[in-house]
Amino acid sequence: MKQPTAPLPRSPLDPWLAARLGLPSVNPEDVEAWQMAELRRTLAWAVRRSPFLAGRLAGIGLDTLRRHADLARLPRMDATALGSPLLLTVSQDEVARVVSLNTSGSSGPAKRLFFTRADLERTRDFFRVGMSTLCRKGDTVLVLLPGRREWGVADLLARALPDLEARPVLAPEGWTPEDLHALMAEEGVSVLVAAPTQLRRLLAGPPQALRPVRALLSTAEPLPGNLREAVQKAWGCEVFDHWGMTETGYGGGVECAAHSGLHLREADLLVEVACPATGEALPPGETGEILITTLGERALPLLRYRTGDAARLLPGPCACGSPLRRLGPVQGRLAGDGCELRSTEKNWRTWSTP
């Protein structure tokens, strides 16, 4: 007789979100109502402090924003706005970290991102909860990501893991696959955090340089399905995907044990998938551009920020039991006029302006 399958553990983001929202449990209707109330409060605060947003939102009644569908009435923001000092809502003395990024096709810094300590602590808290999906008490976690300076992405992970009674180990600068083999043996590494580019480098190295781990988190870049399969085969491990951007404070969404989409950081980010040409929200299952609106007081608030990443919201509840929204894997980047999707394999979709 076939034994019954054990139920999958529910995403830890659900109880975390319920606690943040002050609810005994979460459902889509309550989360939407909370997010829109928090959005109205956030925008009212930001308008008082940011001349940029005050100008963009002039004449828009914030009290009319009640449903996710109402977001389409708000203007979108692109990367050029992140160079404006008029967007900053705090004094320079309150800024804990500044990051300069190049925009695709630009030869110099086009974006300057500002974060307060409170902004970064929100990310550390999200990393703590998200990593509990794959980390156990006593795990040693090898982090290959950059950002070793204070409040960089690797540093934030290293700050979060001790809360789970897991031990972080940061890979040395300029590591080779052979270096990691020795390090993983010496430290007893059981979990690995790396970007897909780094995973390809490890897979291309000598086979003896690969040491088995129990679980792996892929982040910072889209994870192709064939790379996931190759990693699982080489290491015999469970692979979890994460999506986030520097603009979001690094964290955005993470897979649960069902591996059926990314559970979103709903308490801090309002995520939409919209038509790149018009900004109109798209229904679950339809591919469009990911737009990000930050919730809560931020040094640099984002309003329907055009990420350039293309994905879709997934229909229905997750197999883990969560009824909340999930984001599908990033399928590629928008290019050209922002309405052409380019995947790693081909240019396969365009959107036309009406």
TORKEZA-830211 format. One record per residue (C-alpha): z, y, x. Coordinates in steps of 0.5 Angstrom, whole numbers, plus 500, padded with zeros to 3 digits. Each point is the difference from the previous one (the first is absolute). Layout:
N
ZYX...
# end
This chain:
354
500500500498507503506504501501507497498506505506504501499507497497506505506505502499506497497506504507504503496506498502499493508500500499506505496504496505499494506502504496506502498502493507498497497495496503492499493498501493503500494500495493503501502505494507502503497501507494504497505505497504501506495501504497505496506504499501500507493502501502506496506502504497499506494504499504506497504500506494500505497505496506505502500498507492499502495506499495494500502496495502506495493503501497493498504499494500507497499499493501493499506498496504495503504499494494497497500494506503494496495494502497498506493501496502508500499500508493501499501507498503501507496502506499496505502501508496498506501500507498507501506502496505497506498505505503506495507503502500502493501493498507499504506501495506500505501504506498497507508499502500495494494496503502494504493497502493503500494496501493502501494496498492500501496500494494495500494504504505505503501502507506503499507500496498501493507498497507502501505496496507502500506496498508501499505495502501499492492498500501495506506497497497499494495496504505496504503498493493498497499496507507497499498497493493498502502496506505496496494497497499496506506501504506496500507501503500498508492501500498503507494505498495502505496507499494501503498506496500507504505506498506498505502508500505502495498499493494497502497494496503495505507504501500500492500492500505499505505505496499496494500493502507499502502502493497493499504497505493499504499502507494504502497499507494506502495497504499503506494506501494497503502492498495495501500493496503496506506506500501498493500493501506501505504505496499496493503494504506504503502504494499494495495504495499498493497505497494505502498507498493502503493503498494496498497503507506497504499493496493500502502501507505494500495495497495502505505499506502493503502495495506499504502507499501499492508498498501498493504505496502498493498507497495506501499507497493503501500507500497507502493497498496496495501493501494496499501493496496496506505503505506498495498493500499500508507502501503495495496495504502502507507501499502496493503506497500504494496506500503507496495506499503507500496506498502507502498507504503505505499505494505495495505500506497493502502496494496499494500493497502493502498493498505495497501492501494500495495503504497503494499507501505506503506502497500508500506504502500503493506504501497505506493499498496501494493496502494501496493496501495505498492501499499504507494504497504503494508498501500497494505494500497493500503494496503494503495496503495505502499503507501507502503505505508499501503507498507501502505505497507501504507500495506504502501505505495500506499504506492499498499498493494496498496502494495494498499500507493496502501495504493498501503492499496496495504495496502498493506499496501493498501498492505497497507498503501497507502492501506502503502503493500507501497504494498506504493502503497497506495503505495495502498500508496506503493498499497505505499508501497505497494504504495505499501505495507496498496495495497495504504494501499497507504493501500496507494496497495505497499506496501497493502505495499508498502504495496506497502507498499501492
# end
